[in-house]
């Protein structure tokens, strides 16, 4: 997978999950923990860290 895409499968899945989470946050007023669960993160703290690493903002401040 990495040879074809340049990133590992885990990184690709995380990227897709975070993109979906950003869409959920933009479209609906859902709590961060619910969005994290909807996109497959088991730890809200890990979700927040990954989201901030990718987008530069926490999920709670994303659409404000």
BELJO-V192340 format. One record per run of one state. SS is the DSSP state (h for helix, s for strand, l for the rest). FROM is the first residue (numbers start at 1). TO is the last residue. If there is no record, write none. Layout:
<<SS/FROM/TO> <SS/FROM/TO>>
This chain:
<<l/1/1> <h/2/5> <l/6/8> <h/9/27> <l/28/31> <h/32/38> <l/39/43> <h/44/55> <l/56/58> <h/59/61> <l/62/64>>
